Amino acid sequence: MLLDPRAPRFAAAVTTVVLAGALLVGGTPLLVGQAVVFAITAADPRLGPYGWLYRTLVAPRLAAPTELEPAAPVRFAQLVGLLFVAVALVGQFTGLPVLALAATGAALAAAFLNATFGLCLGCLGYLTLRRLIGRPMTARVPASS
């Protein structure tokens, strides 16, 4: 499965807003909601609500992408995001606010880097793991016309 690389970047922008809100208001419901989004998107990026918003509201107004990216790195990045939000929720529910703040802040930083600079840390981690096990893959492929 190949994805328009602008969709995960859009999703990262929405995630940045959600996680910033969670940090500002101590929003456990926001973290739970973001965890659900991460879980759905990790299962299938086409089913993620932020991807749906991108395909419905943004993509029709843009030219077709010139390159596509494989879904596997995006799925891995969503799993990493889910892990960080899960740690944040553990911190919230066990009375360890520093853990919650640190994990939320780390997830926020990663989402911000992706949204702002197109630097997906989880995707890079996935591609690095693939290289380490001797099964490298390309990050992007040209889109067919």
C-alpha positions in Angstrom: 0.0 0.0 0.0 1.3 3.4 -1.0 0.3 6.7 0.6 0.3 10.4 -0.4 3.1 11.6 1.9 1.2 14.8 2.6 -1.5 12.9 4.4 0.7 11.7 7.3 2.2 15.2 7.5 -1.3 16.7 7.8 -2.1 14.1 10.5 1.0 15.1 12.3 -0.2 18.7 12.3 -3.5 17.7 13.8 -1.7 15.4 16.3 0.5 18.4 17.3 -2.6 20.5 18.1 -4.2 17.6 20.1 -1.0 16.9 22.1 -0.4 20.6 22.8 -3.9 20.8 24.1 -3.4 17.8 26.3 -0.2 19.4 27.8 -1.9 22.8 28.3 -5.0 21.5 30.0 -3.8 18.1 31.4 -6.3 16.5 29.1 -6.6 12.8 29.8 -9.6 12.6 27.4 -7.4 14.2 24.7 -4.7 11.6 25.3 -7.2 8.7 25.2 -8.7 10.1 22.0 -5.2 10.4 20.4 -4.3 6.9 21.5 -7.4 5.6 19.7 -6.4 7.5 16.6 -2.9 6.1 16.8 -4.2 2.6 17.2 -6.6 2.8 14.2 -4.0 4.4 12.0 -1.4 1.9 13.0 -3.8 -0.9 11.9 -4.5 0.7 8.6 -3.5 4.3 7.7 -6.4 4.5 5.3 -8.8 4.2 8.2 -7.3 6.9 10.4 -9.6 9.8 11.1 -7.0 12.4 10.3 -6.2 10.7 7.0 -9.9 10.7 6.2 -10.0 14.5 6.9 -7.0 15.0 4.6 -8.6 12.9 1.8 -11.9 14.6 2.2 -11.1 18.2 2.8 -7.5 18.9 1.7 -6.5 16.4 -1.1 -9.2 17.4 -3.5 -7.8 20.9 -3.5 -4.3 19.8 -4.3 -2.5 18.5 -7.3 -1.8 14.8 -7.4 1.4 13.9 -5.4 4.6 13.5 -7.4 5.8 10.7 -5.1 4.2 8.2 -2.8 5.5 6.5 0.4 5.0 2.9 1.6 2.5 2.6 4.5 4.7 0.3 6.7 7.0 3.2 8.0 3.9 5.2 8.8 2.2 2.3 10.6 5.4 1.8 12.7 5.5 5.5 13.5 1.8 5.4 14.7 2.7 2.4 16.9 5.6 4.4 18.4 3.2 7.4 19.0 0.7 5.0 20.6 3.4 3.7 22.9 4.4 7.2 24.0 0.7 8.2 24.6 0.2 4.9 26.5 3.1 5.8 28.8 1.6 9.3 29.3 -1.7 7.8 30.3 0.0 5.4 32.7 1.6 8.5 34.2 -1.7 10.2 34.4 -3.5 7.3 36.0 -0.8 6.4 38.5 -0.2 9.9 39.8 3.2 10.3 38.0 2.7 13.7 36.3 6.3 14.0 35.3 6.1 10.8 33.4 2.9 11.9 31.7 4.4 15.3 30.8 7.6 13.8 29.5 5.9 11.2 27.3 3.4 13.7 26.0 6.1 16.2 25.3 8.2 13.6 23.4 5.2 12.6 21.3 4.4 16.3 20.7 8.0 17.0 19.6 8.0 14.1 17.1 4.6 15.2 15.7 5.8 18.8 15.4 9.0 17.7 13.6 6.9 15.8 11.1 4.3 18.5 10.6 6.8 21.3 10.3 9.8 19.8 8.6 8.5 16.5 7.2 10.9 14.7 9.5 9.1 11.5 10.7 11.2 10.0 13.5 9.2 6.8 13.6 9.5 6.4 9.9 13.3 6.9 10.1 13.4 4.4 12.9 11.5 1.8 10.8 13.8 2.3 7.8 16.9 2.1 10.0 15.6 -1.2 11.5 15.0 -2.5 8.0 18.6 -1.7 7.0 20.0 -3.3 10.1 18.2 -6.6 9.4 19.4 -6.5 5.8 16.1 -5.7 4.2 16.3 -2.1 3.2 13.5 -0.3 1.5 13.1 3.1 -0.2 11.2 5.8 1.7 9.5 7.2 -1.4 8.7 6.1 -4.9 7.6 8.2 -7.9 3.8 8.4 -8.3 2.5 6.9 -11.5 0.6 9.3 -13.8 
